[in-house]
Amino acid sequence: AQTVTQSQPEMSVQEAETVTLSCTYDTSENNYYLFWYKQPPSRQMILVIRQEAYKQQNATENRFSVNFQKAAKSFSLKISDSQLGDTAMYFCAFMKPQGAQKLVFGQGTRLTINP
Amino acid sequence: EAGVAQSPRYKIIEKRQSVAFWCNPISGHATLYWYQQILGQGPKLLIQFQNNGVVDDSQLPKDRFSAERLKGVDSTLKIQPAKLEDSAVYLCASSPVNLGYEQYFGPGTRLTVT
């Protein structure tokens, strides 16, 4: 079974700083997807960024980028020029592309951006 | 495009009572997911439908939880009887068929069992 671990329960940075959230996972699969989701107090899960394991190039979405290290089974999220609206819970998730395409989530990191 | 709709947003019940949650997925999305998110944890899949058939319900406590997706559109998740440990946020998500990496989530229902 796949597992996802986020070792940072909470993080806090000043507005405009750069912050990196860590995620490791365990799988015997060679092909899979990795995700970072944002969950603000409204509870709605919002997709931040997605990475396909067979792609060597790290995914980027505006101020959000990932560092995907397949051999190390590491998938960190970097938020540049952080904004107050980035304050939320962030979840790392894994998904196999075959069979039941369910998301397996980590425990989450609570990120606070301070003014 | 309308997103995933869920109701109610909040529900408070006493233990041993029953409760039902409703989800309306994005139009045209064949796959529907119910996740349970206990406070302080990440969501966990309870059940996955493709159209009106069950794909995965391995983590659904079938002695008290049931779910249906009649006509392959709306879905209802029921708990009977509820236990204190069922207090959680219940998230519904949907995706196009075989595109599970395109899951869109609803706002969730927060259940408190007292």
Interface residues (C-beta under 8 A of the other chain):
Chain A: V4 Y33 F35 S42 R43 Q44 M45 I46 L47 R50 F91 A93 M95 P97 A100 Q101 K102 L103 V104 F105 G106 Q107 G108
Chain B: T31 Y33 Y35 G40 Q41 G42 P43 K44 L45 Q48 V55 D56 V89 L91 A93 S95 N98 L99 G100 Y101 Q103 F105 G106 P107 G108 R110
